[in-house]
Amino acid sequence: MAPSVLPSGRTGGPTPAPRRRVVVTGLGAISPLGATASETWDGLLEGRCGVRVLEGEPFSALPVHVAAPSAADPAEQLSRVQARTMNRGTQFAVAAAREAWADAGFDHGAVRDGAIDARRVGVSMGTIIGGAPVLVTADHTLSTRGARYVSPHTAPMVVPNGAAAQVALDIGARAEARTVVAACASGTEAIGQAIDRIRAGAADVVLAGGTEAVITPSVMASFTAMRALSSATDVHTASRPFDRDRDGFVLGEGAGILVLESEEHALARGARIYCEAAGWGVSADAHHMVAPRPDGEGIVDAIHKALTDAGTDIDSVAHINAHATATPNGDAAEVLALTKVFGQGVANVPVTAPKGALGHMQGAAGGVEAVATALTLHHQLIPPTTGFQTADDDNPLDIVTGAARALPKGDVALSNSYGFGGHNAVLAFRRAA
């Protein structure tokens, strides 16, 4: 390999090898709209709403009574023993990972049977609180019944890395079991880090995404005290991304997992390719723990980094899957950021906001929305934004409403995620060649 030449004329060692392209070959999701990725996708295309009124005594004392619970119980997809040793968020992750793995064309036992090298398969999972609800239950059991009634599974079910570890155990992945905790950008950052690991040659295949199960009285009470949750009682208007009358987000739950693979590995086995995971960008606001930068500059930085990492520019962007939680300040910051990035051309890039249908799935949001973005490129259809009716006067975005719309010209779709603490993460997906 010929040495590279530095600006001074000195040689700088071997020329770096071209980085590997990363493609999406499998998708899995369990969400308020369905038990699978395809059911979730159909629900988004049809503009259905997954928000429900919560029933039962634990929620009766709360001032907010709506959320977006999963359409399916993940425990039903596991053995009784497995379900007892996993918190609900981990159950979601394993169920979605199994679907994604099978969708990619792999047998469940492929790694353990030696068909795939276990040391070349990894897991990268995003979550926010892991099994914290389990700890709340254990503490209640301890105070009301005594120490002998606290489950021995409590400690391993509480740790945030439980989802990544259990997915790795289930598949047999040994390259790594990575856990990313970056607030509501967790799932997106986990996918981005998986892209980097495959590019670097540390793995050939990585199951990556996010999972969360936080529809609990204590979590809802906290968000209500922050005035972060929507106070609407009509499930169809509770989550209203970008809408002039938005008043907060709706909690959702579930998981979204992608199988990411080096292109050469996918082509060698004749895999179906949904799209290319072309690049990603991350930034920090360094502004406030729970409020975004009003000027949107952190978001701007993450978008520019994602486009640069993908080797492209704004002219190639055909679609934006927005973060848009339906909070007044959050949506306004994202609108301003997109306007800064795309200028007047922002009116020509169709935008959708899945949280109107799914609620805000917290650490799982980036994973499920990445699944939706991959399917948008694959089917060349953009789902409408459920719950949106009237934009702010200063919102120039072309928000897809009413019915699905054909994807316009352009190769790239962006999937945006932002979170408490000023985490900003953006994925850039490219149409499959």
C-alpha positions in Angstrom: 0.0 0.0 0.0 1.5 3.4 -1.0 2.2 5.9 1.8 0.1 9.0 2.0 1.8 12.4 1.6 1.2 15.1 4.2 0.9 18.8 3.2 4.5 19.3 4.2 5.6 16.7 1.7 6.5 14.1 4.4 5.0 10.6 4.1 2.3 9.8 6.7 2.1 6.1 6.6 -0.2 3.8 4.7 -3.3 5.2 3.0 -6.4 4.3 5.0 -8.5 1.6 3.4 -11.9 2.8 2.2 -14.5 2.5 5.0 -17.1 -0.2 4.6 -20.6 0.7 3.5 -23.4 -0.3 6.0 -26.8 -1.5 4.9 -30.1 -2.3 6.6 -31.2 -5.9 6.0 -33.7 -6.6 8.8 -36.4 -4.7 10.7 -38.3 -5.4 13.9 -40.7 -3.4 16.0 -43.3 -3.7 18.7 -45.3 -0.5 19.2 -48.6 1.1 20.1 -49.6 0.4 16.5 -48.7 -3.3 16.2 -46.8 -6.3 17.3 -44.5 -6.2 14.3 -42.6 -3.8 12.1 -45.1 -4.4 9.3 -48.1 -3.8 11.5 -46.5 -0.6 12.8 -45.8 0.6 9.3 -49.3 -0.2 8.1 -50.7 1.8 11.1 -48.5 4.8 10.3 -49.5 4.7 6.6 -53.2 4.6 7.6 -52.8 7.5 10.0 -54.0 5.4 13.0 -53.5 6.6 16.5 -52.0 4.4 19.2 -52.9 6.6 22.1 -55.3 5.1 24.7 -57.1 6.1 27.9 -55.4 4.3 30.8 -57.6 2.3 33.1 -57.1 0.8 36.5 -56.5 2.0 40.0 -52.7 2.8 39.7 -53.5 5.6 37.2 -56.8 6.9 38.6 -55.1 9.4 40.9 -53.1 11.0 38.1 -54.2 14.2 36.4 -53.1 12.7 33.0 -55.0 9.6 31.9 -53.8 9.0 28.3 -50.7 7.1 27.0 -49.7 5.0 24.1 -49.2 1.4 25.4 -47.9 -1.4 23.2 -50.4 -3.1 21.1 -49.0 -6.5 22.2 -47.6 -8.0 25.3 -43.9 -8.9 24.6 -44.0 -11.6 27.4 -46.3 -13.7 25.1 -43.4 -14.1 22.7 -41.1 -15.5 25.4 -41.0 -18.6 27.5 -42.4 -18.2 31.0 -38.9 -18.5 32.5 -37.5 -15.9 30.1 -40.3 -13.5 30.9 -39.7 -13.8 34.6 -36.1 -12.8 34.3 -36.5 -9.7 32.1 -38.0 -6.3 32.7 -40.7 -5.1 30.3 -38.3 -3.0 28.3 -36.0 -5.9 27.8 -38.9 -8.1 26.8 -39.7 -5.6 24.1 -36.1 -5.6 22.9 -35.8 -9.4 22.6 -39.2 -9.6 20.8 -38.2 -6.9 18.3 -34.7 -8.3 17.8 -36.0 -11.8 17.0 -38.3 -10.3 14.3 -35.5 -8.2 12.8 -33.1 -11.2 12.9 -35.6 -13.4 11.1 -36.5 -10.6 8.7 -32.8 -10.3 7.7 -33.0 -14.0 6.7 -31.1 -15.5 9.6 -32.2 -18.6 11.5 -32.6 -18.0 15.3 -29.8 -20.6 15.9 -27.5 -19.4 13.1 -24.8 -18.0 15.4 -24.8 -20.9 17.9 -24.8 -23.5 15.0 -21.7 -21.8 13.5 -23.4 -20.5 10.4 -22.2 -17.1 11.4 -19.2 -16.2 13.5 -20.4 -15.2 16.9 -17.4 -12.9 17.3 -18.6 -10.9 14.3 -22.1 -10.2 15.5 -22.9 -7.4 18.0 -25.7 -5.6 19.8 -26.1 -1.9 20.3 -29.1 -0.9 22.3 -30.5 2.4 23.5 -32.6 2.9 26.6 -33.2 5.6 29.2 -34.1 4.1 32.5 -33.7 0.3 31.9 -35.5 -1.6 34.6 -36.1 1.3 37.0 -39.9 0.4 37.3 -38.7 -3.0 38.7 -36.8 -1.2 41.4 -40.0 0.8 42.4 -41.9 -2.5 42.7 -39.1 -4.2 44.7 -39.0 -1.2 47.1 -42.7 -1.5 47.6 -42.5 -5.2 48.2 -39.6 -4.7 50.7 -41.6 -2.1 52.7 -44.9 -4.0 52.7 -43.9 -7.6 52.9 -40.2 -7.8 53.9 -36.9 -8.7 52.3 -37.6 -12.4 51.8 -40.3 -11.5 49.2 -38.0 -9.4 47.0 -37.2 -11.4 43.8 -33.6 -12.5 43.3 -34.1 -11.3 39.7 -34.5 -7.7 40.8 -30.8 -6.7 40.5 -30.2 -8.1 37.0 -33.6 -6.8 35.8 -32.8 -3.2 37.0 -29.5 -2.6 35.2 -29.8 -0.5 32.0 -27.6 -2.9 30.0 -30.1 -5.7 30.5 -31.7 -5.3 27.1 -28.4 -5.4 25.2 -27.2 -8.4 27.3 -30.4 -10.4 26.8 -30.5 -9.8 23.1 -26.9 -10.9 22.8 -27.7 -14.0 24.9 -30.8 -14.8 22.8 -28.9 -14.6 19.5 -25.5 -15.6 20.7 -23.8 -12.4 19.6 -20.2 -12.1 21.0 -18.7 -9.1 19.3 -20.1 -6.7 21.9 -23.3 -5.9 23.8 -23.3 -2.1 23.9 -25.7 0.1 25.8 -26.3 3.7 25.0 -28.1 6.1 27.5 -28.6 9.5 25.9 -32.2 10.4 26.9 -34.6 10.4 24.0 -31.8 10.2 21.5 -30.6 6.8 22.9 -32.0 4.6 20.2 -30.6 6.8 17.4 -27.2 7.1 19.0 -27.1 3.3 19.4 -27.7 2.8 15.7 -25.1 5.4 14.9 -22.5 3.7 17.1 -23.3 0.4 15.4 -22.7 2.0 12.0 -19.3 3.1 13.2 -18.4 -0.4 14.6 -19.2 -2.1 11.3 -17.3 0.5 9.3 -14.3 0.0 11.6 -14.4 -3.7 11.0 -15.2 -4.6 14.6 -18.3 -6.5 13.5 -20.0 -7.6 10.3 -23.6 -7.6 11.7 -25.1 -5.6 14.5 -28.6 -5.6 15.9 -29.2 -1.9 16.8 -32.0 0.2 18.1 -33.9 1.2 21.2 -36.4 0.0 23.8 -38.4 1.5 26.6 -41.3 0.7 29.0 -42.0 3.8 31.2 -45.8 3.9 31.3 -45.9 3.8 35.1 -47.6 6.0 37.6 -44.4 7.4 39.1 -42.9 8.3 35.7 -46.1 9.8 34.5 -46.5 11.8 37.8 -43.0 13.2 37.4 -43.6 14.3 33.8 -46.9 15.8 34.8 -45.3 17.8 37.5 -42.9 19.1 34.9 -45.9 20.1 32.7 -44.3 18.0 29.9 -47.3 15.7 29.2 -50.3 16.7 27.2 -53.4 17.4 29.3 -55.8 16.5 26.4 -58.4 13.9 27.1 -59.3 13.1 23.5 -56.8 10.4 22.4 -56.9 11.6 18.8 -55.7 15.1 19.7 -53.5 14.4 22.7 -50.2 14.0 20.7 -50.1 16.9 18.2 -46.6 17.3 16.6 -46.0 20.7 15.1 -49.6 21.7 15.8 -50.3 25.3 16.9 -52.3 24.0 19.9 -49.8 21.3 21.0 -49.4 21.2 24.8 -47.0 18.3 25.5 -46.1 14.8 24.7 -47.8 11.4 25.3 -45.8 8.6 26.8 -45.4 5.5 24.5 -43.6 2.2 24.9 -42.1 -0.6 22.7 -38.9 -1.3 20.8 -37.5 -0.8 17.3 -34.5 -2.8 16.0 -32.5 -2.8 12.8 -30.1 -5.4 11.5 -27.2 -3.5 10.2 -24.6 -5.3 8.1 -21.6 -4.5 6.0 -22.6 -4.3 2.4 -20.1 -7.0 1.3 -21.4 -9.4 4.0 -25.0 -8.8 2.9 -24.3 -9.2 -0.8 -22.2 -12.4 -0.2 -25.3 -14.1 1.3 -27.8 -12.6 -1.1 -29.6 -10.6 1.5 -32.5 -8.2 0.8 -31.4 -4.6 1.4 -33.9 -2.0 2.6 -31.5 0.9 2.3 -28.0 2.1 3.2 -27.2 3.4 6.7 -25.1 6.1 5.1 -24.1 8.3 8.1 -25.0 10.0 11.4 -24.3 13.0 13.4 -24.4 13.9 17.1 -24.0 17.1 19.1 -24.7 18.5 22.6 -26.7 21.7 23.3 -24.9 22.5 26.6 -27.8 24.8 27.3 -30.3 23.3 29.8 -31.1 19.9 31.4 -34.7 19.7 30.1 -35.1 22.5 27.5 -33.6 22.7 24.0 -31.5 25.5 22.7 -34.1 28.0 21.4 -31.9 28.8 18.4 -31.8 25.2 17.4 -28.0 25.4 16.8 -27.3 22.0 18.4 -29.8 20.4 16.0 -28.2 22.2 13.1 -24.8 20.8 14.0 -26.1 17.2 14.2 -27.8 17.5 10.8 -24.7 18.9 9.1 -22.5 16.2 10.7 -24.9 13.5 9.5 -24.9 14.8 5.9 -21.1 15.2 6.0 -20.7 11.6 7.4 -22.9 10.3 4.6 -20.9 12.2 2.0 -23.8 14.2 0.8 -25.5 17.6 1.1 -28.9 19.1 1.6 -29.8 18.9 -2.1 -30.0 15.1 -1.8 -32.5 15.0 1.1 -35.9 13.8 0.0 -37.5 13.4 3.4 -37.2 14.2 7.1 -38.6 12.0 9.9 -38.8 14.6 12.6 -38.3 14.2 16.3 -41.3 16.5 17.1 -42.6 15.5 20.5 -45.5 18.0 20.4 -43.9 20.2 23.2 -44.2 23.9 22.4 -40.5 24.7 22.8 -39.1 21.5 21.4 -41.1 21.6 18.1 -40.3 25.3 17.7 -36.5 24.6 18.0 -36.6 21.8 15.5 -38.6 24.0 13.0 -36.0 26.8 13.4 -33.1 24.4 13.0 -34.5 22.8 9.8 -35.1 26.3 8.4 -31.5 27.2 9.1 -30.2 24.1 7.5 -32.4 24.1 4.3 -33.2 27.7 4.0 -36.2 28.5 1.7 -35.8 24.9 0.3 -37.2 23.5 3.6 -40.7 24.0 2.1 -39.8 21.4 -0.6 -38.7 18.6 1.8 -41.7 16.6 3.1 -41.7 16.0 6.8 -43.5 13.5 9.0 -43.7 13.2 12.8 -44.6 9.6 14.0 -45.1 10.6 17.6 -48.6 11.8 16.7 -49.5 8.1 16.2 -46.9 6.4 18.5 -46.6 8.8 21.4 -43.1 9.5 22.6 -41.5 6.1 23.1 -38.5 7.7 24.9 -35.3 5.5 24.4 -37.2 3.4 21.9 -38.3 6.4 19.8 -35.2 6.6 17.7 -35.3 2.8 17.0 -38.9 2.7 15.9 -38.6 5.9 13.8 -35.5 4.6 12.1 -37.5 1.5 11.2 -40.1 3.8 9.7 -37.5 5.8 7.8 -36.0 2.7 6.3 -39.4 1.6 5.2 -40.2 5.0 3.7 -37.1 4.6 1.5 -37.9 1.0 0.7 -41.6 1.5 -0.2 -41.1 5.2 -1.4 -44.0 6.3 0.7 -44.1 8.9 3.4 -46.6 8.3 6.3 -48.9 11.2 7.3 -48.5 13.0 10.6 -51.4 11.9 12.9 -52.8 14.7 15.2 -51.5 17.6 13.2 -54.0 20.1 12.0 -52.8 23.7 12.0 -49.2 24.9 12.0 -47.7 28.0 13.8 -47.6 31.1 11.6 -43.8 30.9 11.4 -43.6 27.2 10.5 -42.7 26.8 6.8 -42.3 23.0 6.9 -44.1 20.8 4.3 -45.8 18.5 6.9 -47.4 15.4 5.3 -51.0 15.1 6.5 -54.2 13.2 5.7 -52.7 10.4 3.6 -49.4 8.9 2.7 -47.4 10.7 0.0 -45.0 9.4 -2.7 -41.4 10.0 -1.8 -40.0 12.7 -4.1 -36.7 12.7 -5.9 -33.6 12.6 -3.7 -31.6 9.8 -2.3 -31.4 10.5 1.5 -33.9 10.5 4.4 -33.1 11.9 7.8 -34.3 10.5 11.1 -34.0 13.0 14.0 -33.9 12.5 17.7 -33.2 14.9 20.6 -33.3 14.5 24.3 -33.1 15.9 27.8 -29.6 17.1 28.6 -29.2 18.5 25.1 -28.5 15.3 23.2 -29.0 15.6 19.5 -28.6 12.7 17.1 -29.5 12.4 13.4 -29.3 9.4 11.1 -28.9 9.7 7.3 -30.3 6.7 5.3 -29.8 6.4 1.5 -32.0 4.6 -1.0 -30.6 1.1 -1.9 -28.8 1.0 -5.1 
